[in-house]
Amino acid sequence: MAKSNGDLPLSKMHLTESVESFERTHAEHLSGEWMTAEKTFNTENVKHTISIFGSARIPDPSDCTNTDPCLDMAQYYADAREISKRIGAYIESNQMIHTRLITGGGPGIMEAASRGAYDAGHNSIGLNIVIPREQRLNPFIAAKHSIEFQYFALRKMHFLKRARALIVFPGGFGTLDELFETLTLIQTGKMPRIPIFVYGKQFWDRLLNVKHLARTGMIDEKDLALYHMVDSVDEAWEWIAPILADLHAEYEAP
Ligand SMILES: Nc1ncnc2c1ncn2[C@@H]1O[C@H](COP(=O)(O)O)[C@@H](O)[C@H]1O
């Protein structure tokens, strides 16, 4: 039975108590989720990650029925798989035990990236999210390398906490949210600057007119340099390989 504190009518007190217990429950879930993820990263000895973002909806080319739009988008699946294979192969062949590829664990580009890593014998980490639609852990991530989240916000923090580079493939709201949150955090000094590669000139040029933001004073001219556009696996690899080499030299070489 709620006690009166003399200031609030009883009906309001019930409300206050339920808001408090709601907040307490969420705070417990939030901290529990954060700690569970920390534990997995620590158990796996992961200190540096290369994060890959992109659409949950882009299919494997073999799932297209030969229509141009499907094949056009599916090329990004093939490219995400190939670049991830190169990254995974580099990490494995150089025995970089603290460095891992990390994806959202779901379908589409996330699957392509986990699959490319798997092709190279690299165990990528999947930050899976519990959502009503499209929710399935892709088959290229072992259950012990998957971390399940209820909260997008915490998941994004874990995506970025150890990130040393980011590749962003075409995508919808989810991908845009992840890209713009990262750019905002870097722009506002809330996280260190990391290299961000936005993959697929044709797709992104049609979607974003960032020069307009600079021209109208919504961002600084220098903010245009916060990400770099790449348009092929080879071009992306030319940027990523030296980043991996630096990580190897600085943190992983015996
Ligand atoms: N089904 C999903 N599983 C895991 N992660 C997901 C899922 N759907 C969206 N996401 C996250 O958001 C982007 C992709 O969203 P799009 O709206 O399809 O661009 C992806 O990077 C995931 O982190």
The ligand as an SDF file (V2000), in Angstrom:
LIG
                    3D

 23 25  0  0  0  0  0  0  0  0999 V2000
   16.9740   -7.7400  -38.6430 N   0  0  0  0  0  0  0  0  0  0  0  0
   18.0000   -7.0530  -38.1990 C   0  0  0  0  0  0  0  0  0  0  0  0
   18.9350   -7.7240  -37.4920 N   0  0  0  0  0  0  0  0  0  0  0  0
   20.0070   -7.0600  -37.0290 C   0  0  0  0  0  0  0  0  0  0  0  0
   20.2180   -5.7310  -37.2380 N   0  0  0  0  0  0  0  0  0  0  0  0
   19.3050   -5.0480  -37.9460 C   0  0  0  0  0  0  0  0  0  0  0  0
   18.1590   -5.6580  -38.4640 C   0  0  0  0  0  0  0  0  0  0  0  0
   17.4430   -4.7440  -39.1150 N   0  0  0  0  0  0  0  0  0  0  0  0
   18.1130   -3.5890  -39.0240 C   0  0  0  0  0  0  0  0  0  0  0  0
   19.2390   -3.7700  -38.3280 N   0  0  0  0  0  0  0  0  0  0  0  0
   20.2630   -2.7370  -38.0320 C   0  0  0  0  0  0  0  0  0  0  0  0
   20.0640   -1.5970  -38.8490 O   0  0  0  0  0  0  0  0  0  0  0  0
   20.8690   -1.6760  -40.0190 C   0  0  0  0  0  0  0  0  0  0  0  0
   20.0650   -2.0930  -41.2090 C   0  0  0  0  0  0  0  0  0  0  0  0
   18.8640   -1.4000  -41.2450 O   0  0  0  0  0  0  0  0  0  0  0  0
   18.2110   -1.0240  -42.6440 P   0  0  0  0  0  0  0  0  0  0  0  0
   17.0020   -0.2320  -42.2740 O   0  0  0  0  0  0  0  0  0  0  0  0
   17.8950   -2.3070  -43.3430 O   0  0  0  0  0  0  0  0  0  0  0  0
   19.2380   -0.2000  -43.3490 O   0  0  0  0  0  0  0  0  0  0  0  0
   21.9370   -2.7260  -39.7910 C   0  0  0  0  0  0  0  0  0  0  0  0
   23.2620   -2.1770  -39.9490 O   0  0  0  0  0  0  0  0  0  0  0  0
   21.6420   -3.2480  -38.4210 C   0  0  0  0  0  0  0  0  0  0  0  0
   22.5870   -2.8440  -37.4730 O   0  0  0  0  0  0  0  0  0  0  0  0
  1  2  1  0
  2  3  1  0
  2  7  2  0
  3  4  2  0
  4  5  1  0
  5  6  2  0
  6  7  1  0
  6 10  1  0
  7  8  1  0
  8  9  2  0
  9 10  1  0
 10 11  1  0
 11 12  1  0
 11 22  1  0
 12 13  1  0
 13 14  1  0
 13 20  1  0
 14 15  1  0
 15 16  1  0
 16 17  2  0
 16 18  1  0
 16 19  1  0
 20 21  1  0
 20 22  1  0
 22 23  1  0
M  END
$$$$
